[in-house]
């Protein structure tokens, strides 16, 4: 996948659309730095919205 470079550890916005087209979900981003609409997130820099 070719996408513009982002900040350190920031995933490209395009990758979310690719994953959503390939998989019906639910979606989870591990080691997240920010929330993504429609995705569960888990990481040190964001309030987790999933139960482990």
PyMOL Python script that loads the backbone (N, CA, C, O; Angstrom):
from pymol import cmd

cmd.read_pdbstr("""\
ATOM      1  N   UNK A   1       0.843  -1.167   0.000  1.00  0.00           N
ATOM      2  CA  UNK A   1       0.000   0.000   0.000  1.00  0.00           C
ATOM      3  C   UNK A   1       0.892   1.234   0.000  1.00  0.00           C
ATOM      4  O   UNK A   1       1.838   1.327   0.782  1.00  0.00           O
ATOM      5  N   UNK A   2       0.588   2.167  -0.870  1.00  0.00           N
ATOM      6  CA  UNK A   2       1.293   3.432  -0.914  1.00  0.00           C
ATOM      7  C   UNK A   2       0.374   4.505  -0.346  1.00  0.00           C
ATOM      8  O   UNK A   2      -0.762   4.662  -0.794  1.00  0.00           O
ATOM      9  N   UNK A   3       0.868   5.234   0.631  1.00  0.00           N
ATOM     10  CA  UNK A   3       0.084   6.298   1.271  1.00  0.00           C
ATOM     11  C   UNK A   3       1.055   7.359   1.771  1.00  0.00           C
ATOM     12  O   UNK A   3       2.228   7.071   2.010  1.00  0.00           O
ATOM     13  N   UNK A   4       0.565   8.591   1.929  1.00  0.00           N
ATOM     14  CA  UNK A   4       1.441   9.641   2.442  1.00  0.00           C
ATOM     15  C   UNK A   4       1.979   9.298   3.827  1.00  0.00           C
ATOM     16  O   UNK A   4       1.285   8.673   4.629  1.00  0.00           O
ATOM     17  N   UNK A   5       3.211   9.705   4.105  1.00  0.00           N
ATOM     18  CA  UNK A   5       3.784   9.498   5.427  1.00  0.00           C
ATOM     19  C   UNK A   5       3.013  10.304   6.456  1.00  0.00           C
ATOM     20  O   UNK A   5       2.558  11.415   6.186  1.00  0.00           O
ATOM     21  N   UNK A   6       2.878   9.730   7.627  1.00  0.00           N
ATOM     22  CA  UNK A   6       2.173  10.371   8.734  1.00  0.00           C
ATOM     23  C   UNK A   6       3.158  10.567   9.888  1.00  0.00           C
ATOM     24  O   UNK A   6       4.336  10.227   9.778  1.00  0.00           O
ATOM     25  N   UNK A   7       2.658  11.118  10.991  1.00  0.00           N
ATOM     26  CA  UNK A   7       3.466  11.226  12.195  1.00  0.00           C
ATOM     27  C   UNK A   7       3.905   9.833  12.639  1.00  0.00           C
ATOM     28  O   UNK A   7       3.339   8.835  12.195  1.00  0.00           O
ATOM     29  N   UNK A   8       4.895   9.760  13.498  1.00  0.00           N
ATOM     30  CA  UNK A   8       5.385   8.494  14.020  1.00  0.00           C
ATOM     31  C   UNK A   8       4.239   7.658  14.576  1.00  0.00           C
ATOM     32  O   UNK A   8       3.473   8.138  15.412  1.00  0.00           O
ATOM     33  N   UNK A   9       4.114   6.436  14.131  1.00  0.00           N
ATOM     34  CA  UNK A   9       3.105   5.461  14.580  1.00  0.00           C
ATOM     35  C   UNK A   9       1.673   5.837  14.219  1.00  0.00           C
ATOM     36  O   UNK A   9       0.737   5.197  14.698  1.00  0.00           O
ATOM     37  N   UNK A  10       1.481   6.849  13.394  1.00  0.00           N
ATOM     38  CA  UNK A  10       0.132   7.226  12.957  1.00  0.00           C
ATOM     39  C   UNK A  10      -0.162   6.470  11.673  1.00  0.00           C
ATOM     40  O   UNK A  10       0.525   6.639  10.665  1.00  0.00           O
ATOM     41  N   UNK A  11      -1.185   5.639  11.722  1.00  0.00           N
ATOM     42  CA  UNK A  11      -1.540   4.856  10.548  1.00  0.00           C
ATOM     43  C   UNK A  11      -2.216   5.745   9.509  1.00  0.00           C
ATOM     44  O   UNK A  11      -2.922   6.690   9.860  1.00  0.00           O
ATOM     45  N   UNK A  12      -2.003   5.449   8.258  1.00  0.00           N
ATOM     46  CA  UNK A  12      -2.586   6.270   7.203  1.00  0.00           C
ATOM     47  C   UNK A  12      -4.111   6.121   7.191  1.00  0.00           C
ATOM     48  O   UNK A  12      -4.643   5.053   7.494  1.00  0.00           O
ATOM     49  N   UNK A  13      -4.786   7.177   6.847  1.00  0.00           N
ATOM     50  CA  UNK A  13      -6.250   7.152   6.808  1.00  0.00           C
ATOM     51  C   UNK A  13      -6.761   6.167   5.758  1.00  0.00           C
ATOM     52  O   UNK A  13      -7.830   5.580   5.924  1.00  0.00           O
ATOM     53  N   UNK A  14      -6.006   5.987   4.687  1.00  0.00           N
ATOM     54  CA  UNK A  14      -6.423   5.092   3.618  1.00  0.00           C
ATOM     55  C   UNK A  14      -6.520   3.641   4.076  1.00  0.00           C
ATOM     56  O   UNK A  14      -7.338   2.882   3.557  1.00  0.00           O
ATOM     57  N   UNK A  15      -5.695   3.251   5.041  1.00  0.00           N
ATOM     58  CA  UNK A  15      -5.694   1.858   5.466  1.00  0.00           C
ATOM     59  C   UNK A  15      -7.001   1.458   6.133  1.00  0.00           C
ATOM     60  O   UNK A  15      -7.402   0.298   6.044  1.00  0.00           O
ATOM     61  N   UNK A  16      -7.672   2.389   6.798  1.00  0.00           N
ATOM     62  CA  UNK A  16      -8.961   2.064   7.423  1.00  0.00           C
ATOM     63  C   UNK A  16      -9.999   1.699   6.356  1.00  0.00           C
ATOM     64  O   UNK A  16     -10.743   0.733   6.521  1.00  0.00           O
ATOM     65  N   UNK A  17     -10.050   2.456   5.280  1.00  0.00           N
ATOM     66  CA  UNK A  17     -11.005   2.179   4.205  1.00  0.00           C
ATOM     67  C   UNK A  17     -10.705   0.838   3.543  1.00  0.00           C
ATOM     68  O   UNK A  17     -11.629   0.100   3.201  1.00  0.00           O
ATOM     69  N   UNK A  18      -9.430   0.514   3.358  1.00  0.00           N
ATOM     70  CA  UNK A  18      -9.061  -0.769   2.754  1.00  0.00           C
ATOM     71  C   UNK A  18      -9.523  -1.916   3.645  1.00  0.00           C
ATOM     72  O   UNK A  18     -10.121  -2.876   3.159  1.00  0.00           O
ATOM     73  N   UNK A  19      -9.252  -1.824   4.931  1.00  0.00           N
ATOM     74  CA  UNK A  19      -9.660  -2.880   5.867  1.00  0.00           C
ATOM     75  C   UNK A  19     -11.172  -3.015   5.894  1.00  0.00           C
ATOM     76  O   UNK A  19     -11.692  -4.131   5.898  1.00  0.00           O
ATOM     77  N   UNK A  20     -11.886  -1.897   5.915  1.00  0.00           N
ATOM     78  CA  UNK A  20     -13.354  -1.941   5.965  1.00  0.00           C
ATOM     79  C   UNK A  20     -13.951  -2.549   4.700  1.00  0.00           C
ATOM     80  O   UNK A  20     -15.008  -3.176   4.765  1.00  0.00           O
ATOM     81  N   UNK A  21     -13.299  -2.378   3.552  1.00  0.00           N
ATOM     82  CA  UNK A  21     -13.782  -3.000   2.314  1.00  0.00           C
ATOM     83  C   UNK A  21     -13.510  -4.498   2.287  1.00  0.00           C
ATOM     84  O   UNK A  21     -14.243  -5.248   1.643  1.00  0.00           O
ATOM     85  N   UNK A  22     -12.466  -4.940   2.977  1.00  0.00           N
ATOM     86  CA  UNK A  22     -12.067  -6.353   2.946  1.00  0.00           C
ATOM     87  C   UNK A  22     -12.703  -7.201   4.037  1.00  0.00           C
ATOM     88  O   UNK A  22     -12.726  -8.426   3.927  1.00  0.00           O
ATOM     89  N   UNK A  23     -13.212  -6.580   5.072  1.00  0.00           N
ATOM     90  CA  UNK A  23     -13.695  -7.332   6.225  1.00  0.00           C
ATOM     91  C   UNK A  23     -14.990  -6.712   6.742  1.00  0.00           C
ATOM     92  O   UNK A  23     -15.119  -5.488   6.760  1.00  0.00           O
ATOM     93  N   UNK A  24     -15.963  -7.544   7.168  1.00  0.00           N
ATOM     94  CA  UNK A  24     -17.230  -7.007   7.659  1.00  0.00           C
ATOM     95  C   UNK A  24     -17.152  -6.415   9.066  1.00  0.00           C
ATOM     96  O   UNK A  24     -18.123  -5.806   9.515  1.00  0.00           O
ATOM     97  N   UNK A  25     -16.042  -6.569   9.773  1.00  0.00           N
ATOM     98  CA  UNK A  25     -15.923  -6.037  11.125  1.00  0.00           C
ATOM     99  C   UNK A  25     -16.440  -7.033  12.137  1.00  0.00           C
ATOM    100  O   UNK A  25     -16.848  -8.124  11.739  1.00  0.00           O
ATOM    101  N   UNK A  26     -16.448  -6.730  13.407  1.00  0.00           N
ATOM    102  CA  UNK A  26     -16.068  -5.451  14.021  1.00  0.00           C
ATOM    103  C   UNK A  26     -14.565  -5.180  13.886  1.00  0.00           C
ATOM    104  O   UNK A  26     -13.772  -6.082  13.613  1.00  0.00           O
ATOM    105  N   UNK A  27     -14.210  -3.933  14.082  1.00  0.00           N
ATOM    106  CA  UNK A  27     -12.832  -3.495  13.876  1.00  0.00           C
ATOM    107  C   UNK A  27     -12.212  -3.081  15.203  1.00  0.00           C
ATOM    108  O   UNK A  27     -12.881  -2.508  16.062  1.00  0.00           O
ATOM    109  N   UNK A  28     -10.925  -3.379  15.359  1.00  0.00           N
ATOM    110  CA  UNK A  28     -10.180  -3.020  16.564  1.00  0.00           C
ATOM    111  C   UNK A  28      -8.805  -2.534  16.152  1.00  0.00           C
ATOM    112  O   UNK A  28      -8.107  -3.204  15.391  1.00  0.00           O
ATOM    113  N   UNK A  29      -8.415  -1.380  16.647  1.00  0.00           N
ATOM    114  CA  UNK A  29      -7.057  -0.888  16.425  1.00  0.00           C
ATOM    115  C   UNK A  29      -6.288  -0.999  17.730  1.00  0.00           C
ATOM    116  O   UNK A  29      -6.635  -0.368  18.729  1.00  0.00           O
ATOM    117  N   UNK A  30      -5.237  -1.813  17.707  1.00  0.00           N
ATOM    118  CA  UNK A  30      -4.365  -1.957  18.862  1.00  0.00           C
ATOM    119  C   UNK A  30      -3.297  -0.879  18.821  1.00  0.00           C
ATOM    120  O   UNK A  30      -2.847  -0.479  17.748  1.00  0.00           O
ATOM    121  N   UNK A  31      -2.898  -0.414  19.985  1.00  0.00           N
ATOM    122  CA  UNK A  31      -1.875   0.628  20.123  1.00  0.00           C
ATOM    123  C   UNK A  31      -2.309   1.926  19.439  1.00  0.00           C
ATOM    124  O   UNK A  31      -1.500   2.620  18.824  1.00  0.00           O
ATOM    125  N   UNK A  32      -3.580   2.232  19.556  1.00  0.00           N
ATOM    126  CA  UNK A  32      -4.141   3.426  18.919  1.00  0.00           C
ATOM    127  C   UNK A  32      -3.627   4.699  19.586  1.00  0.00           C
ATOM    128  O   UNK A  32      -3.329   4.723  20.780  1.00  0.00           O
ATOM    129  N   UNK A  33      -3.534   5.742  18.790  1.00  0.00           N
ATOM    130  CA  UNK A  33      -3.186   7.072  19.302  1.00  0.00           C
ATOM    131  C   UNK A  33      -4.390   8.008  19.249  1.00  0.00           C
ATOM    132  O   UNK A  33      -4.428   9.022  19.945  1.00  0.00           O
ATOM    133  N   UNK A  34      -5.368   7.662  18.420  1.00  0.00           N
ATOM    134  CA  UNK A  34      -6.584   8.470  18.311  1.00  0.00           C
ATOM    135  C   UNK A  34      -7.735   7.554  17.929  1.00  0.00           C
ATOM    136  O   UNK A  34      -7.523   6.444  17.441  1.00  0.00           O
ATOM    137  N   UNK A  35      -8.946   8.022  18.153  1.00  0.00           N
ATOM    138  CA  UNK A  35     -10.133   7.239  17.831  1.00  0.00           C
ATOM    139  C   UNK A  35     -10.419   7.278  16.334  1.00  0.00           C
ATOM    140  O   UNK A  35     -10.132   8.264  15.655  1.00  0.00           O
ATOM    141  N   UNK A  36     -10.985   6.195  15.841  1.00  0.00           N
ATOM    142  CA  UNK A  36     -11.433   6.107  14.457  1.00  0.00           C
ATOM    143  C   UNK A  36     -12.913   5.737  14.500  1.00  0.00           C
ATOM    144  O   UNK A  36     -13.257   4.723  15.107  1.00  0.00           O
ATOM    145  N   UNK A  37     -13.804   6.515  13.881  1.00  0.00           N
ATOM    146  CA  UNK A  37     -15.242   6.213  13.928  1.00  0.00           C
ATOM    147  C   UNK A  37     -15.540   4.786  13.478  1.00  0.00           C
ATOM    148  O   UNK A  37     -15.071   4.346  12.428  1.00  0.00           O
ATOM    149  N   UNK A  38     -16.322   4.071  14.279  1.00  0.00           N
ATOM    150  CA  UNK A  38     -16.712   2.709  13.947  1.00  0.00           C
ATOM    151  C   UNK A  38     -15.701   1.645  14.354  1.00  0.00           C
ATOM    152  O   UNK A  38     -15.901   0.463  14.075  1.00  0.00           O
ATOM    153  N   UNK A  39     -14.630   2.048  15.002  1.00  0.00           N
ATOM    154  CA  UNK A  39     -13.587   1.118  15.409  1.00  0.00           C
ATOM    155  C   UNK A  39     -13.465   1.111  16.931  1.00  0.00           C
ATOM    156  O   UNK A  39     -13.640   2.139  17.585  1.00  0.00           O
ATOM    157  N   UNK A  40     -13.161  -0.071  17.488  1.00  0.00           N
ATOM    158  CA  UNK A  40     -12.757  -0.152  18.878  1.00  0.00           C
ATOM    159  C   UNK A  40     -11.292   0.233  18.950  1.00  0.00           C
ATOM    160  O   UNK A  40     -10.541  -0.015  18.007  1.00  0.00           O
ATOM    161  N   UNK A  41     -10.871   0.836  20.054  1.00  0.00           N
ATOM    162  CA  UNK A  41      -9.476   1.243  20.186  1.00  0.00           C
ATOM    163  C   UNK A  41      -8.915   0.770  21.518  1.00  0.00           C
ATOM    164  O   UNK A  41      -9.635   0.689  22.513  1.00  0.00           O
ATOM    165  N   UNK A  42      -7.640   0.463  21.526  1.00  0.00           N
ATOM    166  CA  UNK A  42      -6.906   0.081  22.713  1.00  0.00           C
ATOM    167  C   UNK A  42      -5.494   0.611  22.579  1.00  0.00           C
ATOM    168  O   UNK A  42      -4.847   0.398  21.553  1.00  0.00           O
ATOM    169  N   UNK A  43      -5.008   1.297  23.599  1.00  0.00           N
ATOM    170  CA  UNK A  43      -3.651   1.827  23.562  1.00  0.00           C
ATOM    171  C   UNK A  43      -3.381   2.715  24.750  1.00  0.00           C
ATOM    172  O   UNK A  43      -4.290   3.050  25.509  1.00  0.00           O
ATOM    173  N   UNK A  44      -2.125   3.097  24.910  1.00  0.00           N
ATOM    174  CA  UNK A  44      -1.721   3.931  26.039  1.00  0.00           C
ATOM    175  C   UNK A  44      -2.103   5.397  25.874  1.00  0.00           C
ATOM    176  O   UNK A  44      -2.216   6.114  26.868  1.00  0.00           O
ATOM    177  N   UNK A  45      -2.302   5.853  24.652  1.00  0.00           N
ATOM    178  CA  UNK A  45      -2.512   7.275  24.411  1.00  0.00           C
ATOM    179  C   UNK A  45      -3.959   7.625  24.119  1.00  0.00           C
ATOM    180  O   UNK A  45      -4.247   8.750  23.708  1.00  0.00           O
ATOM    181  N   UNK A  46      -4.882   6.683  24.323  1.00  0.00           N
ATOM    182  CA  UNK A  46      -6.288   6.932  24.051  1.00  0.00           C
ATOM    183  C   UNK A  46      -7.098   6.173  25.103  1.00  0.00           C
ATOM    184  O   UNK A  46      -6.671   5.121  25.578  1.00  0.00           O
ATOM    185  N   UNK A  47      -8.255   6.702  25.461  1.00  0.00           N
ATOM    186  CA  UNK A  47      -9.138   6.001  26.376  1.00  0.00           C
ATOM    187  C   UNK A  47      -9.715   4.787  25.660  1.00  0.00           C
ATOM    188  O   UNK A  47     -10.381   4.922  24.633  1.00  0.00           O
ATOM    189  N   UNK A  48      -9.459   3.611  26.201  1.00  0.00           N
ATOM    190  CA  UNK A  48      -9.893   2.364  25.567  1.00  0.00           C
ATOM    191  C   UNK A  48     -11.423   2.267  25.620  1.00  0.00           C
ATOM    192  O   UNK A  48     -12.051   2.678  26.595  1.00  0.00           O
ATOM    193  N   UNK A  49     -12.001   1.719  24.558  1.00  0.00           N
ATOM    194  CA  UNK A  49     -13.454   1.520  24.546  1.00  0.00           C
ATOM    195  C   UNK A  49     -13.796   0.052  24.328  1.00  0.00           C
ATOM    196  O   UNK A  49     -14.880  -0.279  23.846  1.00  0.00           O
ATOM    197  N   UNK A  50     -12.853  -0.830  24.692  1.00  0.00           N
ATOM    198  CA  UNK A  50     -13.098  -2.275  24.626  1.00  0.00           C
ATOM    199  C   UNK A  50     -12.749  -2.891  25.976  1.00  0.00           C
ATOM    200  O   UNK A  50     -11.869  -2.406  26.687  1.00  0.00           O
ATOM    201  N   UNK A  51     -13.451  -3.962  26.314  1.00  0.00           N
ATOM    202  CA  UNK A  51     -13.152  -4.688  27.550  1.00  0.00           C
ATOM    203  C   UNK A  51     -12.285  -5.889  27.211  1.00  0.00           C
ATOM    204  O   UNK A  51     -12.586  -6.639  26.282  1.00  0.00           O
ATOM    205  N   UNK A  52     -11.222  -6.066  27.959  1.00  0.00           N
ATOM    206  CA  UNK A  52     -10.335  -7.210  27.723  1.00  0.00           C
ATOM    207  C   UNK A  52     -10.750  -8.376  28.583  1.00  0.00           C
ATOM    208  O   UNK A  52     -10.125  -9.436  28.529  1.00  0.00           O
TER     209      UNK A  52
END
""", "prot")
cmd.dss("prot")
cmd.show_as("cartoon", "prot")
cmd.util.cbc("prot")
cmd.orient("prot")
